[in-house]
Amino acid sequence: MVDVALNDGELAHAEARFRALRIRARWRRRILPVVGIAGFVGFWAALVYVLKVPPFVAPSPVAVLQKLLDEFPKLMANLGPTAVESISGFALGNLTAILIATVFVHKKSLEDAFFPIVVLINTVPVVAKAPILVLLLGNGMEPKIAIAALICFFPTLVNMVRGLESVNPQALELMRVLSASKAEVFFKLRLQNSLPYLFSALKIAASTAVIGAIVGEWIGSTAGIGALIIQSMYAFDSAMLYATVVVGSTFSVLFFLTITLIERVLVRWKPAVGT
Amino acid sequence: MPVLAHSTAIDCRDLTVRFITERRTVTALERVSFTVDRGGFLALLGPSGCGKSTLLRVIADLVPPTTGTVSVLGGKPEEARRQRALGFVFQDAALLPWRTALQNVELPLEVGGGAERLPKGAPTPRELLRLVGLDGWEASFPHELSGGMRQRVAIARALVSAPRILLMDEPFGALDEITRDRLNEELRRIWQDVQTTILFVTHSIYESLFLGEQVLVLAANPGRVKNIIATNLPKARHLSIRETEPFMRLAADLRRTLGS
């Protein structure tokens, strides 16, 4: 018989080593992205300084930061409308998609009739949809909300239909053996099953809704992140342009993170492997 | 040979099931006849493609018969299903991944008016989880359970509506042999505890003999009855029964029947 058991001292030592390694790995995961971003900004600053890039072509990161601080109230005042447009568009587009997906799953003939139209509308690029909607809906927030909604709609519809349909066939048989009603099958089985699919679409929609609102603001608007981008470009105010972009994408990231957090609360389970 | 209706759980006569596909018509079952008494334990043994699963699905009103009749508890399969007299355990556990073990067992009570139809004194979901040996796992999600534990949850879920007939479609087929042996023993015990009728599909000779009071042997292409035997083994069984002479003789018989 070979005795390979560690004594208490050795075991404690091995455990401590393992823990130290894990902590180091965790810190590496946190620090490396920060190092990457800092390196990128440093490289940008050096490039602007060494090549003596004029401020109307590209600003140094320091000038952008200065602009962010100086013009903070103006930037926030313009973020307001963009935020309202993208969040309303997000809500409108996704709710419509969820409702239509529910109808499609229950009435296959409606899906066959109307899905091609949905695909057709989706093939029109956003920049082409925007003028059409401005003509239809005027110059206020409505066309921007509509563009944000349209841009969210398609991925959510496709994913939601898939999520509602890709139910384990044996679970469906189980519901039949239990004589469950259509509503029970929908709420107890299909809707729950669709949540992971829905959230992967919502996470995409969170960032595309902001893009939709900004593109909408490019066409005939005096307020919002999109309008500010156009104004700074025409004024050759590159620092302001960059600062506006930073504000817009920060909002986008926060929107995305909020959806991710909601997903973590609602979807506590792991989808079955291979389905 | 008429059988008294009240003592018969399932009466299958000249059952034929054909599936029509675009390319050809497949005969899954051809003129299958057999009966199962109430409280019986019938093992359905046969090679893949002999229509064992189809047979269970006809009884559960999931597949309509093409010709022939199936009477379940003296009525149509649909009536039995609507009265919630049937429990079904599937090949893969088919648990809902967003529900805990306990919530999965509770599902049949939440749909199809399950709670109202429950007979008085029926075991609660918690008691059933204890019966299948999952005490303390109530709050675990399916992905946290092993394959054997998931099938135990599925069995508890099938038992929660106090079914008079339990249909099991190769429930232990995907499990390792050690887990499978243990669950076989437990299923015998559960059958004696809850006193229900069980139809159990398998393609293992040993499993069919150990579990069943009767074994129905099916042949494939098309699925038809080859033989039906009563095992006449003692009611209280331990796995070691598989090493006894009568068991081995029956196993050899079954193997010959399957091979011929």
Interface residues (C-beta under 8 A of the other chain):
Chain A: N168 Q170 A171 E173 L174 M175 R176 V177 L178 S179 A180 S181 E184 K188 L189 Q192 L195 V267 R268 W269 K270 P271 A272
Chain B: R57 A60 D61 L62 R81 R82 R84 L86 G87 F88 F90 Q91 D92 A94 L96 P97 W98 L107 P108 E110 V111 G112 G113 G114 F141 P142 H143 S161
